Amino acid sequence: MAQQATPDLPREASTWHCLRRAGVMVVAEASGPWLPVIVYWGKDLGELTEEQMAALPMAVQLLEGQRQRDPEAVVSLSPSRAQGWAGWPGLSGHRSGLASQPMFHLEEATKSEGADGSAVLSYRGADAVAALVLEGELHLSPEGVLRHRQTLTSTAPSDVASYEVADLPTLLPVPEYVTEVLDFAGRWGNEAQPQRRELGQGTWLHEQRRGRTGPDTPLVLCAGTPGFGTRHGEVWGVHLGWSGDQRYFAQRLNTGTTLVGVAELLAPGEVTLGPGETLTTPWSYAAYSDAGLDGISARFHALVRHSPAYPKKPRPVVLNIWEAVTFDQSFARVAALADIAAAVGVERFVIDDGWFGSRRDDTSGLGDWYVSRDVWPEGLRPIVEHVRSLGMDFGLWFEPEMVNLDSDLARAHPEWVLGTSGRMPPPRRDQQLLDVSLPGAFDYLLERMSSLVEEYSIDFIKWDHNRDVADPVHRSGPRQGRPALRDLTLATYRLIDTLRARFPSLEVESCSSGGSRVDLGILARTQRIWASDCIDPIERARIVPGLATLVPLEMIGSHVASPRSQTTGRQHDLALRLIVALFGHQGIEWDISAASQEERNGLAEWVLMVKRFRPLVHTGQLVRAERPRDEGSSLFGVVAQDRSEALFALVRSQTSMYWGNTPLRLAGLEPSANYRLQRVPVPGEPSGHHGQRGLAATELSLPGEVLAEAGVKVPFLHPDQATLWHLAREPRGA
């Protein structure tokens, strides 16, 4: 058989860069004249010679294009229509209508190792005609996550018009055999719902124009092989670590070239670069998996768990008082709740909205961050001391970026309210946005929050953001009349960062109408997110696994709901509520002063269960099993990193068209090891539905491969019921 010809290498100055970490490989060709070109991103293929790298399919296309001077084939890290590129451009912008077609020529590309152990490719390109320089860095992290960031600089003299940036995306090629895309959508109370479509010729575009990540955030845009699922198929996922407007897209050209991309979505005139001025993009994050969506999640979770902002201590069991008291706060009412909370084992007690200013409902007082003497005549100290005497941490609710027009703050500083001068944006929840980027507003918030954190030694802030951003324009200041959203987002980041630098032990939760600010930009500085204002356990059994595509369970607030859900009106048994709330950062969102003694005893048992399983749930790998014949049920859980134990929940949300449940097939275990499988009794289980029927004994001992492939028969479940299962690996030879 004739030996296959090796493609010609580029000119002698050719440079190949290979980044390899955690089973992932990225190969880039950087001979110029264009910026580096990624010719491979996927499974680690081992050590490759330059000749072997040149034989990779996308490299062959690249080299043929260079040889034939066919720029259409060159998909650099910033491709341009000036090169003949017909896809999404790497940079869009202009200088008063000029310099609209930039074309960067490579000046430098170097490979190094980052301080965190990442493999790093740094590059620099220049366009002398457009008077622009573009620098970028690709980091392949020790967890196998590819991070990308770019900095654009204007080098034009002062007598030349500023450069207005319209779009500066990250563009990453994926193989042509990718056929489907999956991302997430939703609404308030039903966030993180997956949606899937076939990727044909053209563009799949999903934008966010809410001023925050939004309940309909794409979260992670995944492109994959036909029929990829939670546990199978090759998947390439991309995420933007940014809490403002954004766009996600996947594109297939008629050449077959296929891309995924993310970008901050800039308003017209939002970023204009004068001489020497720069724009640095948010970090984008990309992950590859040959084991479906769970493989993508495992990489993102490992990255978050190794970040500097990751919480340093075990996640305490939380009680938030909102559903118990709403705005009706008093020492007697709140102290009584604290007594009950401590009795059931709560470790962190959080006072929600209504403690400040004239805030007796949601129409006034927002922004007046002074303790209300009408509600708390002696300040918060008596309740803080009471909470601490019971052995609990203390947390407090803020909504720093918002203001009621009926507030002392808005009356004193109407120029701090966001929006075009001469008019007011439509209100939502009777509130407006505060322009946090204005120095006076920023300093006010920093002083007020710092004073309160210091005075009361606050351990935890629930940081809320309860409306989309309308009319994001500066009302005053040096940028009056200019778009403000980028400035707002960066100022909010700086405010959180400054607070946590002053108070290193302070923890912050990102709560934004529930799950409307969930991204790696906010998670780089917070320790928890609130998944949704809906804590109906059936809805949460869908929402939390969706959010967990990006966020580790221990950073997702997961609370025991009230018996009757405030958002759906449904009534649920205690056992279902306890089981679903076990998977996340566990807490209680319920007026437990109205609970029976039996229910409180059940909560106390559950808290002990939380503490028993917390090391596993908060460090393990997420497993989302596929149950194609039984769509009315869901099976999810965690497996220890060393596969020594696992915990799974089987939740039935609706009646199946078949009788009973499909077998319990438990993935992620060590195939050759024996496991002891045991159903974990949960307080409040209805009698007669969770007995022995369908399962010969309460304990079984089976190999991991049998549990994963054949599974086991499980008890019958009615709708709105769940069971909890624990597995422990048995010693060899036992």
C-alpha positions in Angstrom: 0.0 0.0 0.0 1.4 3.4 -1.0 2.3 5.6 2.0 0.1 8.6 2.4 1.8 11.8 1.4 2.6 14.2 4.2 1.3 17.8 3.5 4.0 20.3 2.9 5.0 22.3 5.9 4.8 26.1 5.8 7.8 28.2 5.2 10.9 27.5 7.3 9.9 30.0 10.0 6.8 27.9 10.8 6.1 27.4 14.5 3.7 24.7 15.9 2.5 25.1 19.5 1.0 22.2 21.3 -0.8 22.7 24.7 -1.7 19.5 26.7 -3.4 19.2 30.0 -5.7 16.8 31.7 -6.4 14.7 28.6 -7.0 17.7 26.4 -4.8 18.9 23.5 -4.8 22.2 21.6 -2.6 22.5 18.5 -1.9 26.0 17.0 0.0 26.9 13.9 1.8 30.3 14.2 3.9 30.9 11.1 2.0 34.0 10.1 1.2 36.1 8.3 -2.1 35.8 10.2 -2.6 35.4 13.9 -2.2 31.8 15.3 -4.7 29.3 13.9 -6.1 26.5 16.1 -5.9 23.4 14.0 -7.0 20.9 16.7 -8.8 21.1 20.0 -10.0 17.8 21.6 -8.8 14.6 23.1 -5.1 14.4 23.9 -3.5 12.5 21.0 -0.1 12.1 22.7 3.3 13.4 21.5 3.1 14.6 17.9 5.9 15.6 15.6 5.5 18.7 13.4 4.9 16.5 10.4 2.1 14.7 12.3 0.6 18.0 13.5 0.6 19.2 9.8 -1.4 16.0 8.9 -4.3 17.0 11.2 -7.4 17.7 9.0 -7.7 21.4 9.9 -4.0 21.8 9.5 -4.1 20.3 6.0 -6.8 22.8 5.1 -4.7 25.7 6.5 -1.5 24.7 4.8 -3.2 24.2 1.4 -4.8 27.6 1.9 -1.4 29.2 2.6 0.2 27.5 -0.4 -2.6 28.6 -2.7 -3.0 32.0 -1.1 -6.6 31.1 -0.4 -7.3 33.1 2.8 -10.8 31.8 3.0 -9.3 28.7 4.6 -7.4 30.6 7.3 -9.5 30.6 10.5 -7.1 32.5 12.8 -7.8 33.7 16.3 -9.1 36.9 14.8 -10.2 36.2 11.2 -11.0 39.2 9.0 -13.1 39.8 5.9 -10.0 41.7 4.6 -8.5 38.3 4.3 -11.5 36.9 2.5 -12.9 35.3 5.6 -16.7 34.8 5.1 -17.6 33.8 8.7 -18.1 35.8 11.9 -15.3 38.4 12.0 -12.8 38.4 14.8 -13.1 42.2 15.3 -15.8 44.7 14.2 -15.4 48.4 14.5 -14.4 51.6 12.8 -12.9 55.1 13.0 -15.8 57.4 11.9 -16.5 54.9 9.2 -12.9 54.2 8.4 -10.6 51.3 9.4 -13.6 49.0 9.3 -11.8 45.9 7.9 -8.8 45.2 10.2 -6.3 42.6 9.3 -3.7 41.7 11.9 -0.3 40.4 11.0 1.4 38.2 13.5 4.4 39.8 15.3 4.9 37.3 18.1 3.7 34.0 19.5 5.2 32.3 22.5 4.4 29.3 24.6 5.0 29.3 28.4 3.7 27.9 31.6 1.4 29.9 33.8 1.7 30.3 37.6 -1.2 27.9 38.1 0.3 25.2 35.9 -1.6 26.2 32.7 0.0 25.8 29.3 -0.1 29.3 27.8 0.1 30.6 24.3 0.5 34.4 24.1 0.4 36.2 20.8 0.5 39.7 19.4 -0.6 41.1 16.0 -0.7 44.5 14.5 -2.5 46.3 11.7 -0.4 49.4 10.8 -3.1 50.7 8.4 -5.9 50.5 11.0 -3.5 51.6 13.7 -4.5 48.7 16.0 -2.7 46.1 18.0 -4.3 42.9 19.2 -2.8 40.8 22.0 -4.2 37.6 23.2 -3.6 34.7 25.6 -4.8 31.1 25.5 -4.5 29.2 28.8 -5.1 25.4 28.9 -5.7 25.0 32.6 -4.6 22.0 34.7 -8.3 20.9 34.6 -8.3 20.9 30.8 -10.3 24.1 30.4 -9.3 26.5 27.7 -9.4 30.2 28.7 -9.1 33.0 26.2 -8.8 36.8 26.6 -7.8 39.6 24.2 -6.6 43.2 24.6 -7.1 45.7 21.7 -5.0 48.9 21.6 -5.4 51.9 19.4 -2.0 53.2 18.2 -3.4 56.1 16.2 -2.2 59.7 17.0 -4.5 62.2 18.6 -5.5 63.9 15.4 -7.1 60.6 14.1 -10.6 59.6 15.1 -11.0 57.2 18.0 -11.7 53.6 17.2 -15.2 52.4 18.1 -15.3 48.7 19.0 -18.5 46.9 18.0 -17.5 43.3 18.6 -14.4 41.4 19.8 -15.4 37.7 20.2 -13.6 34.5 21.0 -13.9 32.2 18.0 -13.0 28.5 18.4 -13.1 25.9 15.7 -14.8 22.5 16.3 -14.7 19.5 14.0 -17.0 19.3 11.0 -18.5 16.1 12.3 -20.3 18.2 15.0 -24.0 18.1 14.2 -26.0 19.4 17.1 -25.9 22.3 19.5 -27.4 22.5 23.0 -27.6 25.5 25.3 -30.0 26.6 28.0 -33.0 28.9 28.3 -35.8 29.6 30.7 -37.6 32.3 32.7 -38.0 33.5 36.2 -38.8 30.5 38.3 -37.8 28.0 35.6 -34.2 28.7 34.8 -31.5 26.5 33.1 -33.8 24.5 30.8 -31.8 22.7 28.1 -32.7 23.2 24.4 -31.2 21.4 21.4 -31.2 21.8 17.7 -29.4 20.5 14.6 -26.6 22.7 13.5 -27.0 23.2 9.7 -25.4 25.7 7.4 -25.7 29.1 9.0 -25.6 30.5 12.6 -27.3 29.6 15.9 -27.3 32.9 17.9 -28.4 33.4 21.5 -28.1 36.9 22.9 -28.7 38.4 26.3 -29.7 42.1 26.5 -30.9 42.2 30.1 -27.9 43.9 31.7 -27.2 40.7 33.6 -26.8 37.1 32.7 -30.5 36.5 32.8 -32.8 33.5 33.6 -32.6 32.6 29.9 -28.8 32.6 29.8 -27.2 30.1 27.4 -25.0 29.2 30.3 -22.8 26.8 28.3 -23.2 26.5 24.5 -22.4 22.9 23.6 -21.7 21.5 20.2 -21.4 17.8 19.8 -21.6 14.6 17.9 -24.9 13.1 16.9 -27.2 12.3 19.9 -24.6 13.3 22.5 -26.1 13.1 26.0 -25.2 13.6 29.6 -22.9 10.5 29.7 -21.9 9.9 26.1 -20.7 11.6 23.0 -18.0 14.2 22.2 -18.9 17.7 23.3 -17.2 21.1 23.0 -18.7 23.7 25.4 -18.0 27.4 25.6 -19.0 30.0 28.3 -18.4 33.7 28.8 -17.3 34.8 32.2 -19.3 38.1 32.1 -22.3 39.4 34.0 -23.5 42.0 31.4 -24.9 41.7 27.9 -23.5 38.9 25.9 -23.8 36.7 22.8 -23.2 33.0 22.2 -23.2 31.5 18.7 -22.4 28.5 16.7 -21.7 28.8 12.9 -21.2 26.4 10.0 -20.0 27.8 6.7 -20.6 26.3 3.3 -17.0 25.2 3.4 -17.9 22.9 6.3 -15.8 25.1 8.7 -17.6 25.1 12.1 -17.1 27.5 15.0 -18.4 28.2 18.4 -18.1 31.8 19.8 -18.9 34.1 22.7 -18.5 37.8 23.2 -19.5 40.7 25.4 -22.3 42.5 23.6 -21.3 46.2 23.3 -23.8 49.0 22.7 -23.0 51.5 20.0 -20.4 54.0 21.3 -19.9 52.1 24.5 -16.2 51.5 23.9 -14.2 54.0 21.9 -10.4 53.9 22.0 -8.3 57.0 21.8 -4.5 57.1 21.5 -3.0 54.3 23.6 -6.3 53.3 25.1 -7.2 49.6 25.4 -10.1 47.2 25.7 -9.6 43.9 27.5 -12.3 41.3 26.9 -13.8 39.2 29.7 -12.4 35.7 29.9 -14.1 33.1 27.8 -14.0 29.5 28.9 -14.1 26.4 26.8 -14.1 22.7 27.7 -13.9 19.4 25.7 -15.4 16.1 26.8 -15.5 12.6 25.2 -18.0 11.6 27.9 -20.9 13.8 27.3 -22.1 16.8 29.2 -21.1 15.4 32.6 -17.5 15.5 31.3 -17.8 19.2 30.5 -19.2 19.8 33.9 -16.4 17.9 35.6 -13.9 20.2 34.0 -15.7 23.4 34.9 -16.3 22.2 38.4 -12.7 21.4 38.9 -11.7 24.8 37.6 -14.1 26.6 40.0 -13.0 24.5 42.9 -9.4 25.6 42.4 -10.2 29.3 42.0 -9.1 31.8 44.7 -12.7 32.8 45.5 -13.7 29.2 46.2 -15.1 28.9 49.8 -12.4 27.9 52.3 -14.7 26.0 54.8 -17.5 23.5 54.6 -20.8 24.9 53.4 -22.9 25.7 56.5 -26.6 24.8 56.6 -28.5 28.1 55.9 -31.9 29.4 57.0 -33.2 32.5 55.3 -36.1 34.2 57.0 -37.8 35.7 53.8 -40.6 33.2 53.4 -41.2 33.2 57.2 -41.6 37.0 57.8 -41.2 38.9 54.4 -41.1 42.6 55.5 -42.7 42.0 59.0 -39.5 42.0 61.0 -39.1 42.4 64.8 -36.7 41.1 67.4 -39.3 38.8 68.9 -40.3 37.3 65.6 -36.8 36.8 64.2 -35.3 35.6 67.5 -38.0 33.0 67.8 -37.1 31.7 64.3 -33.4 31.7 65.3 -34.2 29.5 68.4 -36.0 27.0 66.2 -33.3 27.1 63.5 -30.6 26.4 66.0 -32.6 23.5 67.5 -32.8 21.8 64.2 -29.1 22.3 63.5 -28.9 25.4 61.2 -25.4 26.8 61.0 -26.0 30.2 59.2 -29.0 32.5 59.9 -29.8 35.2 57.2 -32.0 38.3 57.7 -33.5 39.2 54.3 -35.1 42.4 52.9 -36.8 44.9 55.2 -34.2 45.7 57.9 -33.3 49.2 56.7 -34.7 52.7 56.1 -38.4 53.0 55.3 -38.4 49.5 53.7 -41.8 48.1 55.0 -42.7 46.9 51.5 -41.0 47.0 48.1 -42.0 50.6 47.2 -39.6 52.6 49.3 -36.3 52.8 51.2 -34.2 50.8 48.8 -30.7 52.4 48.8 -31.0 53.7 52.4 -28.5 51.3 54.0 -29.0 52.3 57.6 -30.7 50.1 60.1 -34.3 51.1 60.6 -34.9 52.2 64.2 -38.6 51.7 63.7 -38.0 48.0 63.2 -34.7 47.5 65.2 -34.8 50.2 67.9 -31.4 49.1 69.3 -29.9 48.3 65.9 -29.1 44.8 64.7 -26.7 44.1 67.6 -29.3 42.3 69.9 -30.4 39.9 67.1 -26.8 39.4 65.9 -25.7 38.6 69.5 -28.7 36.3 69.9 -27.9 34.4 66.7 -24.2 34.0 67.6 -25.1 32.8 71.1 -27.0 30.0 69.5 -23.8 29.0 67.6 -24.8 30.3 64.1 -23.1 32.6 61.6 -25.0 35.8 60.7 -25.9 36.9 57.2 -27.7 40.0 55.9 -29.5 40.9 52.6 -28.5 43.8 50.4 -29.5 45.0 46.9 -26.6 47.5 46.4 -27.2 48.2 42.7 -30.8 49.2 43.1 -32.8 52.2 44.5 -36.4 53.2 45.1 -37.2 56.7 43.9 -39.0 57.0 47.2 -35.8 56.9 49.3 -33.5 59.4 51.0 -30.7 58.4 48.6 -32.7 59.1 45.4 -33.9 62.4 46.8 -30.4 63.5 47.7 -28.8 62.2 44.5 -31.2 61.9 41.6 -28.2 62.2 39.3 -27.1 58.7 40.6 -30.1 57.0 39.1 -29.2 55.2 35.8 -30.9 56.4 32.6 -31.0 59.1 30.0 -31.2 62.6 31.4 -34.6 64.1 31.1 -36.6 60.9 31.5 -36.8 57.8 33.7 -36.8 54.2 32.7 -40.0 52.2 33.3 -40.0 51.0 36.9 -40.0 47.3 37.9 -40.8 46.4 41.4 -40.9 50.1 42.0 -37.1 50.3 41.7 -34.5 51.7 39.4 -30.8 51.1 38.9 -28.1 53.0 40.7 -25.1 54.0 38.6 -22.5 52.2 40.7 -19.7 53.3 38.4 -20.1 57.0 39.5 -17.4 57.6 42.2 -19.9 59.1 44.7 -22.3 56.2 44.4 -19.5 53.7 44.6 -18.0 55.3 47.7 -21.4 55.5 49.4 -22.1 51.8 48.9 -18.6 50.8 50.0 -18.8 52.9 53.1 -22.3 51.8 54.1 -21.6 48.1 53.5 -18.2 48.1 55.1 -19.5 49.9 58.2 -22.3 47.3 58.6 -20.0 44.3 58.0 -17.5 45.7 60.5 -20.0 46.7 63.1 -21.9 43.4 63.2 -19.0 41.1 62.0 -21.3 39.9 59.2 -20.2 36.5 57.8 -22.4 36.4 54.7 -24.1 38.8 52.3 -27.0 37.8 50.1 -26.4 40.2 47.2 -29.6 40.6 45.2 -30.3 42.2 41.8 -34.1 42.1 41.2 -34.6 43.7 37.8 -33.3 43.8 34.3 -31.3 46.9 33.3 -33.4 49.3 31.3 -31.9 52.3 29.5 -28.3 51.6 30.6 -27.0 55.2 30.0 -25.1 57.5 32.4 -27.3 60.2 33.7 -24.4 62.3 34.9 -20.6 62.3 35.2 -17.9 62.5 32.6 -19.6 59.9 30.4 -23.1 61.5 30.6 -25.3 60.2 27.8 -22.9 57.3 27.0 -23.7 53.6 27.3 -23.1 52.5 30.9 -23.5 48.7 31.1 -19.8 47.8 30.8 -18.9 50.4 33.4 -21.7 49.1 35.7 -20.5 45.5 35.5 -16.9 46.3 36.2 -17.8 48.6 39.1 -19.9 45.9 40.7 -17.0 43.5 40.4 -14.7 46.1 41.9 -17.2 46.7 44.8 -17.4 43.0 45.7 -13.6 42.6 45.3 -12.9 45.6 47.6 -15.3 44.4 50.2 -13.8 40.9 50.3 -10.3 42.4 50.3 -11.2 44.3 53.4 -13.0 41.4 55.0 -11.4 38.2 53.7 -13.7 35.8 55.6 -16.8 37.5 54.2 -18.9 35.3 51.9 -21.2 36.6 49.2 -24.1 35.0 47.4 -25.1 36.1 43.9 -28.9 36.3 44.0 -30.5 38.0 41.1 -34.2 37.4 40.9 -33.1 33.9 41.6 -30.7 32.5 39.0 -30.3 35.6 36.8 -26.7 36.3 37.4 -24.9 33.0 37.1 -21.5 33.1 35.2 -17.8 32.6 35.9 -17.4 36.4 36.1 -19.5 36.7 39.2 -18.3 33.3 40.5 -14.7 34.6 40.4 -15.7 36.7 43.4 -18.7 35.0 45.1 -19.1 31.8 47.0 -22.6 30.8 46.2 -25.5 31.4 43.7 -29.2 31.3 44.4 -30.5 28.9 41.7 -34.1 30.2 41.5 -36.8 31.9 43.4 -38.8 28.8 42.8 -38.0 26.2 45.4 -40.8 23.8 44.4 -38.8 20.5 44.6 -40.1 19.2 41.2 -38.9 22.4 39.5 -35.6 22.4 41.4 -35.0 18.8 40.3 -34.7 20.2 36.8 -33.2 23.6 37.5 -30.3 22.5 39.7 -28.9 19.8 37.4 -29.1 22.3 34.5 -27.1 25.0 36.4 -24.7 22.3 37.5 -23.5 22.0 33.9 -21.3 25.0 34.9 -21.6 25.5 38.7 -20.5 22.9 41.3 -23.4 21.7 43.5 -21.9 23.1 46.7 -22.1 26.6 45.3 -25.8 26.3 44.3 -28.2 27.3 47.1 -30.6 24.4 47.6 -33.2 24.9 50.3 -36.0 22.8 51.8 -39.2 24.4 50.6 -42.4 25.2 52.4 -45.0 22.4 52.2 -47.0 24.5 49.7 -44.8 26.3 47.1 -45.2 30.0 46.9 -44.4 30.1 43.2 -46.3 27.1 41.8 -49.0 26.5 44.5 -48.2 22.8 44.6 -48.2 20.8 47.9 -45.3 18.3 48.5 -44.4 15.7 51.1 -41.5 16.5 53.4 -39.4 13.6 52.1 -39.4 14.9 48.5 -38.4 18.3 49.6 -35.6 17.0 51.8 -34.2 14.7 49.1 -34.0 17.4 46.4 -32.6 20.0 48.8 -29.8 17.6 49.7 -28.0 18.2 46.4 -26.5 21.6 46.6 -25.5 24.1 49.3 -28.2 23.0 51.7 -30.6 25.3 53.6 -34.1 26.0 54.6 -36.6 28.5 53.1 -39.7 27.9 55.2 -41.5 29.4 58.1 -40.5 26.6 60.5 -42.2 28.4 63.3 -45.4 27.1 61.7 -44.1 23.6 61.3 -45.3 20.8 63.5 -43.0 19.2 66.0 -42.9 16.1 63.8 -41.7 18.2 60.9 -39.1 20.0 63.0 -37.8 16.6 64.1 -37.6 15.6 60.5 -35.6 18.7 59.7 -33.2 17.9 62.5 -32.7 14.4 61.1 -32.2 15.9 57.7 -29.5 18.3 58.9 -27.7 15.3 60.4 -28.0 13.6 57.0 -26.6 16.8 55.4 -23.6 16.7 57.6 -23.1 13.0 57.0 -23.2 13.4 53.2 -21.8 16.9 52.8 -18.2 15.9 52.2 -19.4 13.7 49.3 -22.0 16.1 47.8 -19.6 19.0 48.0 -16.6 17.4 46.5 -17.9 14.6 44.2 -18.4 14.4 40.5 -21.9 15.2 39.1 -23.7 12.3 37.4 -26.9 12.9 35.5 -28.3 9.6 34.3 -30.3 9.2 31.1 -33.7 7.5 31.4 -35.1 7.5 27.8 -38.0 5.2 28.5 -39.1 7.0 31.6 -39.1 10.8 30.9 -41.4 11.3 34.0 -38.5 10.5 36.3 -35.0 11.9 36.8 -31.9 10.3 38.3 -29.0 12.4 39.4 -26.3 12.3 42.0 -22.6 12.5 42.9 -19.8 10.0 42.9 -16.7 10.5 45.0 -13.5 11.5 43.1 -11.9 8.2 44.1 -15.2 6.4 43.3 -15.3 5.0 46.9 -19.0 6.1 47.4 -21.9 7.7 45.7 -25.3 9.2 46.5 -28.2 9.3 44.0 -31.8 10.7 44.0 -34.5 9.2 41.9 -37.3 11.7 41.5 -40.7 11.0 39.8 -42.4 14.1 38.5 -45.2 12.5 36.6 -46.9 9.2 35.9 -45.2 7.0 33.3 -47.1 5.4 30.4 -45.6 2.2 31.7 -46.1 0.6 35.1 -43.4 1.2 37.7 -39.9 2.6 37.2 -37.2 1.6 34.8 -34.2 0.0 36.5 -31.9 2.1 38.5 -28.7 2.3 36.4 -26.0 4.0 38.3 -23.1 5.5 36.3 -19.7 6.7 37.3 -18.7 3.8 39.5 -15.6 1.7 39.3 -16.7 -1.2 37.0 -14.7 -4.0 38.7 -15.4 -3.0 42.3 -18.2 -4.3 44.4 -20.6 -1.8 46.0 -23.0 -2.0 48.8 -26.2 -0.4 47.6 -28.6 0.9 50.3 -31.8 2.9 50.2 -31.5 5.8 52.7 -34.7 6.3 54.7 -35.7 10.0 54.7 -38.0 11.7 57.3 -41.6 12.1 56.2 -41.7 9.3 53.6 -45.4 8.3 53.0 -46.1 4.8 54.2 -46.8 2.0 51.7 -44.9 3.5 48.7 -41.2 3.0 49.6 -41.2 -0.5 51.0 -39.5 -3.6 49.8 -41.6 -4.2 46.7 -39.4 -4.6 43.7 -36.2 -4.9 45.7 -35.3 -8.1 47.5 -33.5 -6.5 50.3 -32.7 -3.1 51.7 -29.1 -3.8 50.9 -27.5 -5.3 47.8 -23.9 -6.1 46.9 -23.1 -5.8 43.2 -20.2 -4.9 40.9 -20.1 -1.4 39.6 -20.4 -2.7 36.0 -23.7 -4.5 36.9 -25.1 -1.4 38.6 -24.2 0.8 35.6 -25.3 -1.5 32.8 -28.1 -3.8 34.1 -29.1 -1.7 37.1 -31.5 -2.8 39.9 -35.2 -2.9 40.3 -36.5 -0.1 42.6 -39.7 0.4 44.6 -42.7 1.9 42.9 -43.0 5.7 43.0 -46.0 7.9 42.6 -45.6 11.3 41.1 -44.0 13.9 43.4 -42.1 11.2 45.3 -38.4 10.4 45.5 -36.0 7.9 46.9 -32.4 8.3 48.0 -29.6 5.7 47.4 -26.2 5.4 48.9 -23.4 3.2 47.6 -20.1 2.3 49.3 -17.3 0.4 47.7 -16.5 -2.8 49.5 -12.9 -3.8 50.4 -11.3 -6.1 47.8 -11.8 -9.7 48.7 -14.7 -8.9 51.1 
